[in-house]
C-alpha cells in the first residue's frame, strides 16, 4: 500500500510541476520566491489547539520557524506550511506533497529562495505495520508490566522500527526534492534532524510530570531505538540525495526529557513551557535551533 501512496504522491508532484512549468512559460513575472521555506510536522509547527480537532494547522509563536523569522528581521521572509501531524506520505492529514504544493501556490519557491528545510518522518508508518510512534507511546511507554522493549514490535504494541532506513526515507521524499530543486534552483535543501528527546543508546524513557515527579519506564529499548534509527535514516537519506543534514540532536544534547535543564516539554512541567506540546521543544529549545540555522545559512 505504501508504494502505491508514494507513487501517487510522486505523480501528483510531477504532474503539478509540468502544469506549473507550462503556466510559468505563459505568465510573467515568475515568482521570486521566499528566502526560507520550512516543511515539517509538529517538531516544526510546534503548536496545538485542543479545540480544532486536528482540522487546521496550528503553528506556535515560539516554534523555531517563527523565531527564525524574527531573527531575519522583516516580514514575509519565512514561508511555513508545516503542520502538526504532518507526514512524508502516510497521511491521513497533511503530507509532504500537500505542503510543497501549498508553498508553491503561495509563490514561496523561486530564484530568491535560499533555504528549504524538511523535518518529517516521526509520524509516518514504517516497515510492515500501519502504526505510528504516538500510538506506540500510548500503548507501551506507560505499561510498567510489559514494558516497551523490542519485543513490543513483535507483539504489535509498537511500530516496526526496522523499516526506518535511509534508503526508504530517501525514496519517499525523492519526488518532492526533485520538485523543490527545479523551482528553487539556488536553495540549499536541508533535512532537519530531530532534537534530543531521549538519551541515545539507552533503554530508559522518562517523562517529567509537573516538574517534580518523573515517570520512568526502565524497559524502553524500542522507543529509544526508534529515535536513533530515525536520526540515522535522515543522515543517510541526505547523503543519498545530495542534501545537507542539520544535526539538531547534537545541538540539543543533554537537554532531553528529565535532564537537569530540559529543552523538551514534559507534562505540565514548569521548567519548560507548562502549556507547551508534550515531548516537543520548549521555546528555549526552539530558540537554540533557530539561532543555529540563522548563523549557518542566513547571516
C-alpha positions as a LaTeX table, in Angstrom:
\begin{tabular}{lrrr}
\hline
Residue & $x$ (\AA) & $y$ (\AA) & $z$ (\AA) \\
\hline
Unk1 & 0.00 & 0.00 & 0.00 \\
Unk2 & 2.76 & 2.44 & 0.88 \\
Unk3 & 4.43 & 2.00 & $-2.51$ \\
Unk4 & 1.13 & 2.91 & $-4.14$ \\
Unk5 & 0.77 & 6.01 & $-1.96$ \\
Unk6 & 4.35 & 7.05 & $-2.74$ \\
Unk7 & 3.75 & 6.59 & $-6.44$ \\
Unk8 & 0.59 & 8.69 & $-6.28$ \\
Unk9 & 2.43 & 11.45 & $-4.40$ \\
Unk10 & 5.26 & 11.40 & $-6.91$ \\
Unk11 & 2.82 & 11.54 & $-9.79$ \\
Unk12 & 1.00 & 14.46 & $-8.20$ \\
Unk13 & 4.20 & 16.42 & $-7.82$ \\
Unk14 & 5.43 & 15.66 & $-11.32$ \\
Unk15 & 2.05 & 16.49 & $-12.82$ \\
Unk16 & 1.96 & 19.74 & $-10.89$ \\
Unk17 & 5.50 & 20.52 & $-11.96$ \\
Unk18 & 4.55 & 20.07 & $-15.59$ \\
Unk19 & 1.43 & 22.19 & $-15.23$ \\
Unk20 & 3.21 & 24.92 & $-13.32$ \\
Unk21 & 6.06 & 24.87 & $-15.81$ \\
Unk22 & 3.62 & 25.46 & $-18.65$ \\
Unk23 & 1.91 & 28.23 & $-16.69$ \\
Unk24 & 5.26 & 29.80 & $-15.87$ \\
Unk25 & 6.17 & 29.86 & $-19.54$ \\
Unk26 & 2.94 & 31.73 & $-20.30$ \\
Unk27 & 2.84 & 34.00 & $-17.25$ \\
Unk28 & 5.03 & 36.91 & $-16.33$ \\
Unk29 & 6.58 & 37.54 & $-13.93$ \\
Unk30 & 7.75 & 34.29 & $-12.38$ \\
Unk31 & 7.56 & 34.40 & $-8.52$ \\
Unk32 & 10.83 & 35.47 & $-6.93$ \\
Unk33 & 10.20 & 33.13 & $-4.02$ \\
Unk34 & 10.51 & 33.44 & $-0.26$ \\
Unk35 & 14.03 & 33.32 & 1.22 \\
Unk36 & 13.16 & 30.44 & 3.59 \\
Unk37 & 10.62 & 27.63 & 3.18 \\
Unk38 & 10.05 & 25.21 & 6.05 \\
Unk39 & 8.25 & 21.89 & 5.59 \\
Unk40 & 7.55 & 19.65 & 8.54 \\
Unk41 & 5.47 & 18.08 & 11.25 \\
Unk42 & 4.79 & 19.14 & 14.84 \\
Unk43 & 8.51 & 19.49 & 15.59 \\
Unk44 & 8.49 & 22.33 & 13.06 \\
Unk45 & 4.99 & 23.75 & 13.62 \\
Unk46 & 5.10 & 23.16 & 17.40 \\
Unk47 & 1.61 & 24.45 & 18.06 \\
Unk48 & $-1.62$ & 22.85 & 19.15 \\
Unk49 & $-5.18$ & 23.75 & 19.93 \\
Unk50 & $-7.38$ & 21.05 & 21.51 \\
Unk51 & $-10.49$ & 22.74 & 20.13 \\
Unk52 & $-9.53$ & 22.41 & 16.46 \\
Unk53 & $-9.84$ & 18.59 & 16.44 \\
Unk54 & $-6.87$ & 18.48 & 14.09 \\
Unk55 & $-8.73$ & 20.05 & 11.17 \\
Unk56 & $-6.42$ & 23.08 & 10.87 \\
Unk57 & $-2.68$ & 23.55 & 11.08 \\
Unk58 & $-1.73$ & 25.41 & 14.25 \\
Unk59 & 1.75 & 26.92 & 14.33 \\
Unk60 & 3.32 & 28.09 & 17.56 \\
Unk61 & 4.51 & 31.65 & 18.08 \\
Unk62 & 7.72 & 30.36 & 19.67 \\
Unk63 & 8.34 & 27.49 & 17.21 \\
Unk64 & 11.74 & 27.69 & 15.56 \\
Unk65 & 10.39 & 28.95 & 12.17 \\
Unk66 & 8.69 & 31.88 & 13.93 \\
Unk67 & 11.84 & 32.66 & 15.89 \\
Unk68 & 13.93 & 32.35 & 12.73 \\
Unk69 & 11.67 & 34.87 & 11.02 \\
Unk70 & 12.22 & 37.33 & 13.84 \\
Unk71 & 15.99 & 36.88 & 13.59 \\
Unk72 & 15.86 & 37.71 & 9.88 \\
Unk73 & 14.05 & 40.85 & 10.91 \\
Unk74 & 11.47 & 41.56 & 8.23 \\
Unk75 & 8.02 & 40.26 & 7.39 \\
Unk76 & 7.40 & 37.56 & 4.84 \\
Unk77 & 10.86 & 36.01 & 4.93 \\
Unk78 & 9.75 & 32.53 & 6.05 \\
Unk79 & 7.05 & 30.50 & 4.30 \\
Unk80 & 5.74 & 27.92 & 6.73 \\
Unk81 & 3.20 & 25.34 & 5.52 \\
Unk82 & 4.31 & 22.88 & 8.23 \\
Unk83 & 1.57 & 21.08 & 10.13 \\
Unk84 & 1.33 & 19.10 & 13.35 \\
Unk85 & 0.69 & 15.50 & 12.36 \\
Unk86 & 2.35 & 16.05 & 9.00 \\
Unk87 & 3.88 & 13.01 & 7.33 \\
Unk88 & 6.06 & 12.20 & 4.35 \\
Unk89 & 3.32 & 10.20 & 2.67 \\
Unk90 & 1.37 & 8.25 & 5.30 \\
Unk91 & $-1.49$ & 10.67 & 5.93 \\
Unk92 & $-4.33$ & 10.96 & 6.68 \\
Unk93 & $-3.60$ & 14.66 & 7.21 \\
Unk94 & $-1.07$ & 16.91 & 5.54 \\
Unk95 & 1.72 & 15.13 & 3.67 \\
Unk96 & 4.95 & 16.43 & 2.20 \\
Unk97 & 3.20 & 16.70 & $-1.16$ \\
Unk98 & 0.46 & 18.89 & 0.33 \\
Unk99 & 2.99 & 21.16 & 2.00 \\
Unk100 & 5.17 & 21.52 & $-1.10$ \\
Unk101 & 2.21 & 22.37 & $-3.31$ \\
Unk102 & 0.82 & 24.81 & $-0.75$ \\
Unk103 & 4.19 & 26.59 & $-0.62$ \\
Unk104 & 4.26 & 26.74 & $-4.39$ \\
Unk105 & 0.73 & 28.16 & $-4.61$ \\
Unk106 & 1.88 & 30.93 & $-2.29$ \\
Unk107 & 4.82 & 31.72 & $-4.59$ \\
Unk108 & 7.34 & 30.55 & $-1.98$ \\
Unk109 & 9.67 & 28.76 & $-4.41$ \\
Unk110 & 11.78 & 30.83 & $-6.78$ \\
Unk111 & 15.25 & 32.12 & $-7.59$ \\
Unk112 & 15.34 & 34.12 & $-4.35$ \\
Unk113 & 14.75 & 31.06 & $-2.16$ \\
Unk114 & 17.92 & 30.47 & $-0.16$ \\
Unk115 & 16.93 & 27.70 & 2.24 \\
Unk116 & 14.37 & 24.87 & 2.23 \\
Unk117 & 14.14 & 22.63 & 5.30 \\
Unk118 & 12.32 & 19.33 & 5.70 \\
Unk119 & 11.62 & 17.86 & 9.15 \\
Unk120 & 9.37 & 14.82 & 8.76 \\
Unk121 & 9.26 & 11.10 & 9.46 \\
Unk122 & 8.30 & 10.53 & 13.09 \\
Unk123 & 4.58 & 10.48 & 12.29 \\
Unk124 & 4.91 & 8.10 & 9.35 \\
Unk125 & 4.24 & 4.38 & 9.05 \\
Unk126 & 7.37 & 2.30 & 8.53 \\
Unk127 & 8.06 & $-1.35$ & 7.83 \\
Unk128 & 5.17 & $-3.78$ & 7.85 \\
Unk129 & 2.82 & $-2.02$ & 10.25 \\
Unk130 & 0.42 & 0.88 & 9.93 \\
Unk131 & 1.11 & 2.07 & 13.46 \\
Unk132 & 2.68 & 5.40 & 14.34 \\
Unk133 & 5.15 & 6.40 & 17.02 \\
Unk134 & 2.43 & 8.14 & 19.02 \\
Unk135 & 0.26 & 5.03 & 19.01 \\
Unk136 & 3.22 & 3.08 & 20.34 \\
Unk137 & 3.92 & 5.60 & 23.07 \\
Unk138 & 0.35 & 5.30 & 24.31 \\
Unk139 & 0.41 & 1.51 & 24.15 \\
Unk140 & 3.63 & 0.67 & 25.90 \\
Unk141 & 5.62 & 3.54 & 27.39 \\
Unk142 & 3.28 & 3.72 & 30.38 \\
Unk143 & 2.96 & $-0.07$ & 30.60 \\
Unk144 & 5.14 & $-0.98$ & 33.58 \\
Unk145 & 4.09 & $-4.63$ & 33.37 \\
Unk146 & 5.19 & $-5.46$ & 29.82 \\
Unk147 & 7.47 & $-2.51$ & 29.15 \\
Unk148 & 8.44 & $-1.18$ & 25.74 \\
Unk149 & 11.43 & $-3.24$ & 24.66 \\
Unk150 & 11.97 & $-4.53$ & 21.14 \\
Unk151 & 9.57 & $-7.43$ & 21.77 \\
Unk152 & 6.76 & $-4.84$ & 21.76 \\
Unk153 & 7.24 & $-4.63$ & 17.98 \\
Unk154 & 6.51 & $-8.34$ & 17.58 \\
Unk155 & 3.52 & $-8.04$ & 19.90 \\
Unk156 & 2.00 & $-5.25$ & 17.79 \\
Unk157 & 2.29 & $-2.68$ & 20.56 \\
Unk158 & 4.93 & $-0.60$ & 18.81 \\
Unk159 & 5.67 & 0.39 & 15.19 \\
Unk160 & 8.00 & $-1.73$ & 13.06 \\
Unk161 & 11.07 & 0.43 & 13.56 \\
Unk162 & 13.15 & $-1.97$ & 11.44 \\
Unk163 & 11.64 & $-0.29$ & 8.38 \\
Unk164 & 13.17 & 3.08 & 9.30 \\
Unk165 & 16.10 & 3.16 & 6.88 \\
Unk166 & 17.93 & 5.78 & 4.89 \\
Unk167 & 17.07 & 4.11 & 1.59 \\
Unk168 & 13.36 & 4.09 & 2.35 \\
Unk169 & 13.43 & 7.67 & 3.62 \\
Unk170 & 15.24 & 8.86 & 0.51 \\
Unk171 & 12.84 & 7.14 & $-1.88$ \\
Unk172 & 9.81 & 8.55 & $-0.10$ \\
Unk173 & 11.00 & 12.16 & $-0.37$ \\
Unk174 & 12.74 & 11.93 & $-3.76$ \\
Unk175 & 9.88 & 13.34 & $-5.89$ \\
Unk176 & 9.44 & 16.32 & $-3.58$ \\
Unk177 & 13.17 & 17.06 & $-3.61$ \\
Unk178 & 13.22 & 16.95 & $-7.42$ \\
Unk179 & 10.32 & 19.41 & $-7.48$ \\
Unk180 & 11.96 & 21.78 & $-4.98$ \\
Unk181 & 15.28 & 21.75 & $-6.80$ \\
Unk182 & 13.55 & 22.63 & $-10.07$ \\
Unk183 & 11.59 & 25.60 & $-8.73$ \\
Unk184 & 14.16 & 26.83 & $-6.19$ \\
Unk185 & 17.42 & 26.11 & $-8.00$ \\
Unk186 & 19.61 & 28.28 & $-5.77$ \\
Unk187 & 18.27 & 26.98 & $-2.46$ \\
Unk188 & 20.17 & 24.85 & $-0.02$ \\
Unk189 & 17.89 & 21.93 & 0.78 \\
Unk190 & 18.32 & 20.61 & 4.32 \\
Unk191 & 16.91 & 17.60 & 6.14 \\
Unk192 & 16.30 & 18.75 & 9.70 \\
Unk193 & 17.12 & 16.18 & 12.34 \\
Unk194 & 15.00 & 15.97 & 15.46 \\
Unk195 & 16.18 & 17.32 & 18.81 \\
Unk196 & 17.27 & 15.02 & 21.62 \\
Unk197 & 14.11 & 13.71 & 23.28 \\
Unk198 & 15.63 & 10.66 & 24.98 \\
Unk199 & 19.28 & 9.85 & 25.60 \\
Unk200 & 20.56 & 7.87 & 22.56 \\
Unk201 & 21.58 & 4.26 & 23.04 \\
Unk202 & 19.87 & 3.76 & 26.39 \\
Unk203 & 16.99 & 1.52 & 27.48 \\
Unk204 & 15.16 & 4.02 & 29.66 \\
Unk205 & 12.45 & 6.57 & 28.89 \\
Unk206 & 11.46 & 9.31 & 31.26 \\
Unk207 & 8.71 & 11.94 & 31.27 \\
Unk208 & 8.63 & 14.76 & 33.80 \\
Unk209 & 5.21 & 15.34 & 35.36 \\
Unk210 & 4.60 & 18.78 & 36.88 \\
Unk211 & 8.35 & 19.24 & 37.05 \\
Unk212 & 8.60 & 17.25 & 40.29 \\
Unk213 & 7.54 & 13.65 & 39.68 \\
Unk214 & 9.24 & 11.95 & 36.73 \\
Unk215 & 7.69 & 8.82 & 35.29 \\
Unk216 & 10.39 & 6.32 & 34.38 \\
Unk217 & 9.95 & 3.35 & 32.03 \\
Unk218 & 13.04 & 1.18 & 32.65 \\
Unk219 & 12.35 & $-1.05$ & 29.62 \\
Unk220 & 12.04 & 1.39 & 26.74 \\
Unk221 & 14.54 & 0.00 & 24.25 \\
Unk222 & 12.12 & 0.16 & 21.33 \\
Unk223 & 11.29 & 3.82 & 21.98 \\
Unk224 & 14.91 & 4.94 & 22.15 \\
Unk225 & 15.83 & 2.80 & 19.16 \\
Unk226 & 13.08 & 4.42 & 17.08 \\
Unk227 & 14.58 & 7.88 & 17.60 \\
Unk228 & 18.08 & 6.50 & 16.99 \\
Unk229 & 17.05 & 4.87 & 13.72 \\
Unk230 & 15.23 & 7.98 & 12.54 \\
Unk231 & 18.39 & 10.00 & 13.10 \\
Unk232 & 20.46 & 7.53 & 11.07 \\
Unk233 & 17.85 & 7.31 & 8.32 \\
Unk234 & 17.72 & 11.07 & 7.88 \\
Unk235 & 21.51 & 11.31 & 7.72 \\
Unk236 & 21.74 & 8.51 & 5.17 \\
Unk237 & 18.89 & 9.92 & 3.08 \\
Unk238 & 20.59 & 13.31 & 2.96 \\
Unk239 & 23.77 & 11.66 & 1.71 \\
Unk240 & 21.93 & 9.56 & $-0.87$ \\
Unk241 & 20.12 & 12.58 & $-2.30$ \\
Unk242 & 22.99 & 15.04 & $-2.05$ \\
Unk243 & 21.26 & 17.17 & 0.59 \\
Unk244 & 22.54 & 18.72 & 3.79 \\
Unk245 & 21.70 & 17.36 & 7.22 \\
Unk246 & 21.15 & 19.66 & 10.20 \\
Unk247 & 22.06 & 17.85 & 13.42 \\
Unk248 & 19.52 & 19.24 & 15.88 \\
Unk249 & 20.16 & 16.24 & 18.12 \\
Unk250 & 23.79 & 17.15 & 18.74 \\
Unk251 & 22.80 & 20.79 & 19.19 \\
Unk252 & 20.38 & 19.89 & 22.00 \\
Unk253 & 22.33 & 17.01 & 23.55 \\
Unk254 & 21.92 & 16.77 & 27.31 \\
Unk255 & 18.66 & 18.71 & 27.31 \\
Unk256 & 16.09 & 16.00 & 26.67 \\
Unk257 & 13.23 & 14.83 & 28.87 \\
Unk258 & 14.07 & 14.66 & 32.57 \\
Unk259 & 17.52 & 16.19 & 32.12 \\
Unk260 & 18.76 & 18.76 & 34.62 \\
Unk261 & 17.95 & 21.54 & 32.13 \\
Unk262 & 15.28 & 20.19 & 29.75 \\
Unk263 & 14.51 & 21.87 & 26.43 \\
Unk264 & 11.74 & 19.33 & 25.72 \\
Unk265 & 8.34 & 19.79 & 27.32 \\
Unk266 & 7.21 & 17.24 & 29.86 \\
Unk267 & 3.65 & 17.04 & 31.16 \\
Unk268 & 2.77 & 20.46 & 32.60 \\
Unk269 & 6.41 & 20.94 & 33.56 \\
Unk270 & 7.01 & 24.47 & 34.91 \\
Unk271 & 10.71 & 24.20 & 33.99 \\
Unk272 & 9.87 & 24.28 & 30.27 \\
Unk273 & 6.59 & 25.52 & 28.73 \\
Unk274 & 3.90 & 24.46 & 31.16 \\
Unk275 & 1.19 & 24.54 & 28.49 \\
Unk276 & 3.51 & 23.51 & 25.66 \\
Unk277 & 3.07 & 20.48 & 23.44 \\
Unk278 & 4.39 & 17.50 & 25.46 \\
Unk279 & 7.52 & 15.75 & 24.14 \\
Unk280 & 8.18 & 18.73 & 21.85 \\
Unk281 & 10.71 & 21.54 & 22.15 \\
Unk282 & 10.20 & 24.37 & 24.58 \\
Unk283 & 10.64 & 27.96 & 23.45 \\
Unk284 & 14.23 & 27.73 & 24.69 \\
Unk285 & 14.94 & 24.58 & 22.68 \\
Unk286 & 13.46 & 26.11 & 19.54 \\
Unk287 & 15.48 & 29.30 & 20.09 \\
Unk288 & 18.69 & 27.28 & 20.04 \\
Unk289 & 17.70 & 25.67 & 16.73 \\
Unk290 & 16.58 & 28.97 & 15.18 \\
Unk291 & 19.80 & 30.72 & 16.12 \\
Unk292 & 21.94 & 27.90 & 14.77 \\
Unk293 & 20.06 & 27.86 & 11.46 \\
Unk294 & 20.39 & 31.62 & 11.15 \\
Unk295 & 24.12 & 31.54 & 11.85 \\
Unk296 & 24.78 & 28.68 & 9.43 \\
Unk297 & 22.62 & 29.61 & 6.47 \\
Unk298 & 21.28 & 33.16 & 6.65 \\
Unk299 & 23.63 & 35.53 & 8.46 \\
\hline
\end{tabular}
